[in-house]
Amino acid sequence: MPLTLTPAQLSFYRENGYLLLRATEHQILPDPSVLPRWSDEVRNWPLSESKGKWMPYFEETATGVTQVMRTEKFMDYHEGLKALLCSEDLGGILAQLSGDDMLLFKDKINYKLPGGNGFAAHLDAPAYDHINGQVAQNHIEHVTANIAIHPASLANGCLEVVPGSHQMTVDLVEGGRISERWSAEHEWTPVPLDVGDILIFGSHLAHRSGPNKTETPRAMLYATYAGRSEGDDLRERYYKHRRTAFPPDHERVPGVDYEVGWKTYAFAAPFSRQGVSATSPA
């Protein structure tokens, strides 16, 4: 049975744009220790079998190492993670916060391996709103459940947020990336997490994360949802567009220009640019 949020928790979410639920409080997963194993399973799926299915992306670290940075659209191919993301317990919590029955819109794991890059300050909404151009005047408030696979701290690049920024005018440059001026003028609050903790936030909350400066991985699962009232096919439409406009590194076709997709989807995350430009090497 879903956790019943308190009036104080509901008020905190409305005022601040996010809510932290500890694993011991929400109890959605009886054994959160399965999360690192599940994450490793997804990360190690072979590239040779991924085309048209799950979507792995790579990054280049400050030391020049190329390593996997993220896998998207994994839910369809992992029963344990599918059960978690589509569970009534998680859905019930999200419904209390949003006032709508929530459907999965996007699923990704950011691995942030040792030396993994940080993510620039940004809003998520500009990377989502183009999918629902004919719905709600192009503005859906997506809700993300950030589930900690490993402990997250400032040392390994935990999420940082600006409380209440979902109600502010945020200065954006290059898509959804936040200007350095706006970032410097506002106070950022780190949100450390333990395994199984969930940080829930909306798509208009300013957030960022630093690099992983430790010798151990710091993976995070991000499951983003949209209300059923907005349509029941948004995830299908999102990934159809993303795979065409900004496919995984190994699916990019030489001579095809993916710059528009780069501007839509890569304004904050440290994606590799391999094969993005029509003139770049594949």
N, C-alpha and C positions, 0 to 999 in steps of 0.2 A: 504494500500500500504506500502511495507517495507520501513523503514528508509534508506535513502541513506547516507552511511558513507562518511565522508570527507576524502580527501587525508591525512590529518594529523592523523585521526583515523586509517586508514589503515596502515600508516607508523608506528604509535605507536605499533600496534598489531604485525607487522613483527619484530620490533626491541626488544620489551619487552616480547612478548609471551602471552599477555593478553590485554583485553580492557574492561573498565567499562562504562556501559550505564545506566543512571538514568531512572527511570520509567517515569518521565516527558518528557524525550527525546525520548525513543523508542515507548511509548504508545501502546505496544502490547496488554496490558490488560487495557480496559477502566476503570476498578475498581479493582486495586491491593488489596484492602481490603478483597476480597473474598479468597485470598490465605491462611490465617490462618484457615478459616473454612474448606476449601478443605483439608488442611493438617490434621486437626483434624478428618475429616471423614475417611481418609485413615488409620490414626493411630488407630482408634477405630474399624476398621473392625474386625470381630470375627476370632480368630485362627481356630475355628472349621470349617470354610468355606474356608480357605485359601489354603489347600493342593492342589498342582498342579496349583495354580493360583498366586496370589501376594505372595511376599516373605518377611515376617517380621523377623528381627534379633534383638537379645537382647545384652545388655552389663551389666556388674557389676560395679557399681560406687566405688569410693574410700571408701565410708562408708558401702559398702556391699549390697547396694540396687540393685536388678535386675530390669531393666526397658527396654522398647523397645528403640532401638537405631536407627533403620532404617527400611524402607519398600522399596523393589525393585519390579520392574515389575508391577507397579500399573496402568500404563497408559491404559491398556486394559479394566480396570474395573471402570474408572472414566471419564465420558464424558467431564466435564469441563477441567480437566487436559490434556486429550487427544487432545482437540481442541487447547489448548495453545501450547503444545509441537509439534504438527503437523501443526501449523499455517503457512500460507504463509509469514506473517510478520517476524516471527522468522527465518524461513528457508531462507528468502531473505537476512537477515543480515549475517547469517552463510555462505551463498554462496559467499557473497562479500569478506569475510575473507579467505575462503578456496579455492575459484575458482572452486567449484564443487557443484552439487546438493546434499544436505545433508539429510541422512536418520537417524532416531532414532536408536541408538545402545544399549543404556542402560538408564534406568530411576530409580532414587532413591530419597527418601527424608531422610535426616539425621535430626533427631529430636533435638538432644542435649538438653534434658530436664534439669531442674535444677540439678546440680551435674554431668551432663553428661561429659564423658571423652573427652579429646582432641584427635587429629589424628596426628600421627608421621609424620615428614617430609618425603615426598615421591614423586615419579613420578607415574602417572596413567598407562603409557604405558605397563609396565611389567604385569599388570593384564588383559590386552586386547590382546596383540600381538599373544598369542597362538591360538586365534580363527581364525586368518587369515593366518595360516602357509603356505598356498599355494598361497597367494596373496601378491604381492609387496614385496617379500623377507622378509615377516614377520614384516614389518614396515608400519603401517598406522598411519597417524597423526590424531587421533581423536580430536574432538573439543567439549568442554563442555560448556553449558550455565548454570551457577550457578544463580538461581533465588531466591532472598531473600523473604522468607515467613514472617519472623519477622526481626526487625532491628538487625543488627549484629555489634558488637563492640569487642574490645580486652577483655572487661570484660566477655562477654558471648561466646568468642571463634570464632571471625571472621576469615576468611581466611587470611593467610599471604603468600606472594610469594617472590621469588627472581627474579627480572626483568632481562630478557635476558638469564635466565638459560636454556631455550629451545635450545640455541646455545652453551651451555657449556658441558664439560664432567663431569657428575655428578657421584660421588662415591656412588654406591649402595651396600647395604648389605641385605641379606635375602629378595630376591625378588626385590621389588621396593622401599624399605625403604632406605632413604638417611643416610649415615654415620654421626655420631655425629661430626667427624672432619670436614667434608665438610660443615655441617650446621653452625658450629661455625666460619668458615672462610668466610662466606658470609652474606651480609646484607639482612634482611627480611623486607619486606614492608607490613604493615597491610592494608587490603582493607575493611574498614567499609561499610556497605550497609544499605539502608532503604528498606522498604517493596516495592517489585516490581522491585528493581534495578537488573540488570543482569551483572554478571562478566563472560566474555567469555575467555577461556584459552585452550591451547592445551595440549595434553597428555604427553608432555615432559617438561612441566613447573614445577619446584620445588615448592611445596606448603605444608602447614601444618596448623593446627589450635589448639588453646588451649582449656582447659575445660570451661564449663559454670559455672562461679562462682556466678551467680546471682540467684534470686528466680523465674525467669520467663523463659519460653522455648525460644529457638533460632533455629528454623527449617530452613533448606535450601533445595531447590529442585535442584538436579543435573541431567540435561538431556545431555547425551553424544551422539554425532553424528559421523557417518562415511560417506565418500563420496559414492554416488551411483555407481561411477566407480569401487569401490572396491567390489561390490556385494550387492544384495538387500535382503540377508537372514542372515546378520551378527548378528542381534539382536536375531533371532530365535536360531541360533547356539550358541551364547553366553549363553543364559539362559538355553538351554538344557544342556550344559556342566556344568554351575554353579550349577544347581539344583541337578545334579548327584554328582559332586565333592565336593560341599560345600553348602548343602541344609540349609534352615532355621532350627533353633534350634529344633523345634517340629517335623520336618520331618526326623531327623537323626535316622538311624536304629541302635539299640544296637548291638555291635559286629562288625560294619562296621567302618573301619578306614578312616577318612577324613583328615589325616595329609597333604597329597599332595594338596588337595583343600585349606586347611588352608594356606599353604605356597604360593599358587597362588593368593588367594583373600584377605587374612587377615593380610598382612605384615604391614599395617599402621593403619587400623581402629580398634577400641576397641571391637571387637566381643567377645561374651561369648564363652568359650571353652567347654561348656557343650556338651557332646556326640561326641566330635571331635575325640578323641583317641578310638581305639577299646576296650581299657581296662577302659575307663572312664565311669562314670555313665551316663545313658541316661537322 
